[in-house]
Amino acid sequence: MTQHGSKLTQSNATGWAMALPAIVLVATFIILPFFFAFAFSFTNQRLISPNPTEYVGLANYRRLLGFRVITIAPERDADGAPKYPRVRKFTRNNPDFPHLSGMREWFSIPWGEEKIAILSRDVLFLKCLINTAILVLAIVPLQGGGALLLALLINRKLRGINLFRTIYFMPVVISIVVVSLLWRFIYDGDDGLLNNLLAAVTFGAFKPVDWLGNTDTALSAIIAMSSWQGVGFHMVIWLSGLQTISPTLYEVAEISGASKWQTFRYVTWPGLRNTAIVVLIVITMQAFALFVQIDVMTNGEPLDSTQTLVFQAVERGYGKQDISGGSTISVLLFLVVLAISIMQRYLTRQRH
């Protein structure tokens, strides 16, 4: 018994010793910086400043999340036509509306004869929040569904199937910076591959589009590129899940006369439940952390239409030297991702 206990202790010690470098790296570059970011979010810390750091409480969070809704009644001109006053009339040095001081108009919507205006202290942050939400809602189904489809296609014993697996996985092993540069050339508005291809298919009827320079197409272009780039990685995860499903279940389904859709619904998908949880959580976290593609392809332009939370956190923290602002965005992003991951885990749990 003593000898067995000694071997077990020695084995545990060896395991901890081998894991120690990884633990130190994770603690140094992930856990510790997060606690620093959490602490800085309650201060006015700047990267380089002669002024001492001061505790400001929740001021950074109020600045990012603070918004107001006001109703603006029209004023009548000499002809009796309605004319809405500018929002700055309420937000600049107006003693009747001190709580609106420093706010800017995010957007407005008509409501009868009146206009409802949404004001914010940090309009750019809210734009980043909306852009990030759009990216996540688009990339998760496109990348997850595309990867599952590829995994189903190559999960067969066919000649040369390994070649297709390599081709599909190749974008994952290529540097994301290189991939982003290549796609920037593809999306080029003057002589890009995509414009030339569409012009050739339509026999010259297609007019060239500046995909990355147009506010209507820039974010969609990044979504398409990001979804394509990560499909191969998640294809491998789906494929590993498919190969854990017992072939006997498929034989039973075939004998029972089940269609391909019924086989997928009642055999394949239940067997992929745990794999689906992993894939959804990983894709969601990667979509929220999207940065390199935007930095290389658009730098957040045009007109901030491709700004995301991570890009803005880096831009404020290092570009504008506002460490407290960048830290606050990072903490809020962590909380959002954590909440969504918990919700995904709850919705995809095994129900008995």
N, C-alpha and C positions, 0 to 999 in steps of 0.2 A: 504493500500500500504506500509506503514511504517512497519507494523507488518510482512508482507510478506518479505520485504527487510531484516528485522532483522533476520527472520528465515533462509533466504538464506545465509546471512553473517555468522550466527552461524554454519550452515551446512558446509560451506567452511572452516571455522576455525577448525572445528572438523576433517574434511578430511585432512587438512594440518598437524594437530597435529598427526594424526595416520600415515601419510606418512613420518613424520620427521625422525624417527629412520632409516628407509630405505634410505632416502636421505643422511643422515649423513654417513652411512656405505658405500654407493656407492661413495660419494665424497671423503671419507677418503682412501678407499682401491682400487679405480679404477681411478677416475678422477684426483685426486691429484698426485698419482704415475705416471700417464701418463705424466703430465706436467713436473714432475721431470725427467723422462726418456728422454723427448724431450730436456730439458735443458742440461742434462748430455751428450747427444750425440754430443754436440758441444765442449766438454771438454776432458781432459785426466784423468778424475776422476777414482780413484781406491778405492777399499773398505778399505784397510789399507795401507797407504803410508806416509812416512815422508815428501815427496815433496808436495808443494802446488798445488792445482788444477789450471790448465791453460786453457784458451780458445784456441781451435785449429781450429775453424771454421768447414769446411766440410771435414776435413782430415779423420775422421772415415768413412764417407760415401764414400769417394774416395777409401779408403783402401778396403772396402767391395765390392764395385761395379766396381772398376777399372779392366779392362782387355784389353789385346792387342792381335792382330792377326798378326803373322809373317810368312813369307814364307822362308823355309829353303831349300837351294839348296844342292844337294848331292856333296860330295867330292869323287874323284876317288882314289882308292888304286893302288898298283903296278900292279894288274891284270886288272885294269879298271873297277872293280865292284863299284857300287855306295855305299857310306857310309855317313850317315847323322851325322853331328856334334851334340854333346849334347847341349841341350837348355841352360844349365848353362854357356856355352861359351858366350852367348849373354847377360845373366842376371847378371853375377858376374864380377864386376870391369872391364867392357868393356867401354872405353871412347867413342867408336863409337855408343853405344846404351845406353846413360845415362837414357833414359825414361823407360828402361826395368829393371833397377836395383831393386833387391829385389823381382822380380816376379818369379813365379813357373809355370811349365807346367801343365795345367788342362787336356787337351787331344790333340791328333793330328790326322790328317787324311791325307792319301796320295792324291796327286793332280798331276797326270802325273808322271814325274820323281821327282817332288819336294814334300815337305811335309809342310802342313799348321798346325802350332801349335797355340793353344789358351792358352795364358798366363794370369795369374791372381795374384793379390797381396794377395788374401785370397781364396785359392782353397777350403778349408773346408766349407766356407760359401756358395760357389756355389754348392757344393755337397749337403749341407743341403737344399738349395733352390730347387734343382732338386728332391731330395727325398720327400720333402714336396709337391711339385706339383704332383708327382706320387701318393702319399697317397690321396690327395684330389680328383684327377681324378678317382681313383679306388673306394674310399669309398663312395663318393656322389651317384653314380648310384647304387652300390651294396646295400648300406644301405637304400637309398630312395626307390629303386625299390622293395627290399625285404620287407620293411615295408608296402608298398602299397599292395603288394600281400597278406601279412598276414591280413591286414585290410579288404581286399575284401573277404577273406576266412571266417573270423569270424564275418563279418557283416551280420549274418543270425540268424534267430530265431530257433536254434537247441538246443536239450537237452545237457547240459554239456558244452555249449560254453564258459561260464565264466571260467571254469577250464583251457581251452586252452588259454584264454586271460591272466590268471594269470601266466601260464607257460611261455608264450612268453615275458611277462613283467618282469619276475623274474631277469634276468641278469642286469636290469637297477638299481634295488634297492640294489643289492649286491655291496659291495665296489669294486671299480675298481682295487685296489691293490690286493684284494683276487682273483678276476677274472684273473688278470695278472699272479699271482702265479700259479693258477690252469692250465692255458694254457701253462705256461712254463714247467710244468710237462707233459702235453699232448704232447708238441713238443720235449721233451727230446730225444736226439739222441741215447741213449743207450737202455733205456727200457721205452720209452714214449708210451702213449696209442695210438697215431696216427700210429706210426711205427708198433706196435703189431697188430692193427686192419687191416692195409693194408697188413701185412704179412699173417694174417689169411684169408683174402679175396682172396689173390693170391696164397694160399697154399704154402707159404714160398718163392715164387719167388721174392717178393719185398725185396730189400736191404735197411736196415735202413738208414735214412737220418738225419743228424744233422740240423734240420730245422732252429734253431736260430743261429747256428754256421757257416752256409754256406752263403757266400755273395750272392749267386744266389737265395736263398729261404728266407732269414731272413726278408726282407721287405715285401714280399708277405705273410708270416706267420702273421706278425703284421696287415696287411691289412685285412686278413680273420678274425682274432680275433676281431678287432675293429669294423668291419662291423656287425658281429654277436652280439656284446655286445650292440650296440645302436639301433638295429632294433625295440625292444619292445617299446622304448620311442616314436619313430616316428610313429609306428603303431597306438598308441593312438591318435596322432594328425591327421593322415589320417582318423581314425575311426570317430573322431568328425566331420570332414568335410563331410564324407559320410552320416552321420546321419542328416545333414542339407539339403540334397537334397530331394525335395518333392517326395513322392512315386507316385504321380500322373504322373510325367514325365516318370517313368518306366512303368506305366500302359499304357500310350499312346504309348510308344515304342513297348510294347508287342502286342498291338492291331494292330499297323502298320506293324507287322511282322519283326521287326528289329532283326538282329542276336545279339549274346552276344557281339561281337566285336563292332558292330555299336552302340549298347546301351552304351558301355563303352566310345566310341569315341565321341558321340554326346550328351550324357546325363551325364555320370559320370565324365569324365575328365573336361568338362567346369564347372561343379559344384565344382570341386576341385581346380580351378585355384588359388584362394587366399590361400588355404591350401598349395598348392605346393610351392608358394613363401616362406611361412614361413619355410616349411620343408627344402627346398634347402638352404636357408640362414643359418639356424641353423646347418645343417649337415656340410656345408662348414666351418663355424666358428669353430665347434668342431674338424673337421679334421685338420685345421690349428693349433689348440691348442693342438694337440696330444702330451702328455708328459709322463704320468704315465706308460703307457704300455711299452714305450721304456726304461724308467728308470728302471723298474722292470725286464723286460724280456731280454734286450740286452745291456743296458747302452750305446747305440750308436754303438756297435760293430756288426759284425766283420768288421774291416777295415773301420769304419765310414759309413758302408752301410745303417745303420738305423738312422743316425743323422738327426734331423729335426731342423727347425728354432727356435722353442720354447726350445727344448732341448739344443741347442747351446747357446741360450741367457742365460739360467740358468747356463750352464756350465761355460760360460765366466764371467758372473756377480758374481757368488759365488764360483765356483770351482777355477777359475783363478783370482778372485778378480778384474776383468776388468769391472768395472761398466759402463764405457763409451762405451765399445764394446758391452756389453749385451744390453744397452739402445738403441744403434743404430739399432741393429737387431730388437728390439721390435718395434721401430718406423716404420721401413721398413715393418715389418709384419702387423702392423696396417694399413698402407697405402694400402698394397696388398689386405687385407681382405675387406677394405672399398671399393676399386675399384671393386672387384669381386661382392660384395653385390649389389652395384649400377647397375652393368652390369646385374646381375641376375634379379633384379627388373625391369630393362628396357626390357629385353628379354621376361619376363613372364607377362608383363603388359596386361591389357585388351585392345584389339584392336577393334575399332568401324568401 
